[in-house]
């Protein structure tokens, strides 16, 4: 009987493990080994954050779509060389960062998001701080102001803010992606938050982030 009980307990433990969603790193390793479904799961998890990061960096939606496709093309082409050296999100946003830089090398920078032409489409892609239903009305009322505030940030501050909010990266991971020191990243994020809060507080919407 004890042996049977131990077997049942082991099966329950294995089942519980199977019910847990696979990590990003596990999915990428599975994709590297030929599991196409694993890539689809990764894409679904990260497409929103990556697209918002790219869109708010390069400006026009048409350009963002081009860079967005380039990001995922690079992820696909690098799968055979993939090794777990950091979180997958760090790897992904490093690729996105490089694709944005390549875009600006090919084309001069544009004004960040035309609030007249692209704001409605941009507002339809909610950011992480907009996910709770009770914030839906406030989101619609303040999205244009948020986009304008982001557009006014210096490029370095805007990117740090987006990597933190859209990518969920730590200060150390942002430093890895951008090549800046941790304290520089922390300072840029603080300045960005101060400027954004000034704009958002005027509309009655506040946004907090831990930069410690």
Beta strands, then each sheet from edge to edge (+ up, - down):
end
